[in-house]
Amino acid sequence: MKKVFYLKTCGTCTKILTMFELSDWELREIKSSPLTEEELEDMYKLTNSYEALFSRRSTQIKAQNIDVKSLAEKDFKKLLLEHYSFLKRPVFVTHQEIFIGNEKQNIENLEHFFNRK
């Protein structure tokens, strides 16, 4: 399995996707093809945390008046399945590894991953 979950309207996602050779990766645009519970479970197995997958920058946090500090793991899971914008992106997933978000360290880890192939 090699999948990338991204949002096509996100300039940062687009920029990151162009940095790597992804011809043998499945690209999933999460707005038009939302995350399934099975896919979320696969991600959870690699992170042991739904919170790690959760974007604290989602516009839905304010729109739904969510107090992120009060959320438990089950709440993060529910929200991630409820609306695409709660997923931190992009997310690169293989059978053994996961790379979440656009932080500098994550991009460096992705570069290392693609250079060792």
Secondary structure, 3 states (H helix, E strand, C coil): CEEEEECCCCHHHHHHHHCCCCCCCEEEECCCCCCCHHHHHHHHHHHCCCHHHECCCCHHHHHCCCCHHHCCHHHHHHHHHHCHHHECCCEEEECCCEEECCCHHHHHHHHHHHHHC
